[in-house]
Amino acid sequence: SNKRHYDGDQEDVQGNQIHCLLSETISTLESTGEHTSNTSNKEITK
């Protein structure tokens, strides 16, 4: 039962790491997307 408990903890840790990575990736994509759209808008305006 100790091993099963340990495995469960490992899964929780991995799940949290994945969630953090997803959040960071989404934030980065949103920032990049805004920057890209701003750049294209300026180029179109020219």
C-alpha positions in Angstrom: 0.0 0.0 0.0 3.0 2.3 0.6 4.1 2.0 -3.0 0.5 2.7 -4.3 0.4 5.8 -2.1 3.8 6.9 -3.5 2.7 6.3 -7.1 -0.3 8.5 -6.4 1.9 11.3 -5.0 4.1 11.0 -8.1 1.0 11.3 -10.4 -0.1 14.4 -8.5 3.3 16.0 -8.9 3.4 15.2 -12.6 -0.1 16.6 -13.0 0.8 19.8 -11.3 3.9 20.2 -13.4 2.0 19.6 -16.6 -0.7 22.1 -15.5 2.0 24.7 -14.8 3.7 24.1 -18.1 0.3 24.4 -19.9 -0.4 27.7 -18.2 3.0 29.1 -19.0 2.7 27.9 -22.6 -0.7 29.5 -23.0 0.5 32.8 -21.5 3.5 32.7 -23.9 1.3 32.0 -26.9 -1.1 34.8 -25.9 1.8 37.3 -25.6 3.3 36.2 -28.9 -0.1 36.3 -30.6 -0.7 39.8 -29.4 2.8 40.9 -30.5 2.4 39.3 -33.9 -1.1 40.8 -34.5 0.2 44.2 -33.4 3.1 43.9 -35.8 1.0 42.8 -38.7 -1.5 45.6 -38.0 1.3 48.2 -38.2 2.6 46.7 -41.4 -0.9 46.8 -42.9 -1.3 50.4 -41.8 1.8 51.4 -43.6 
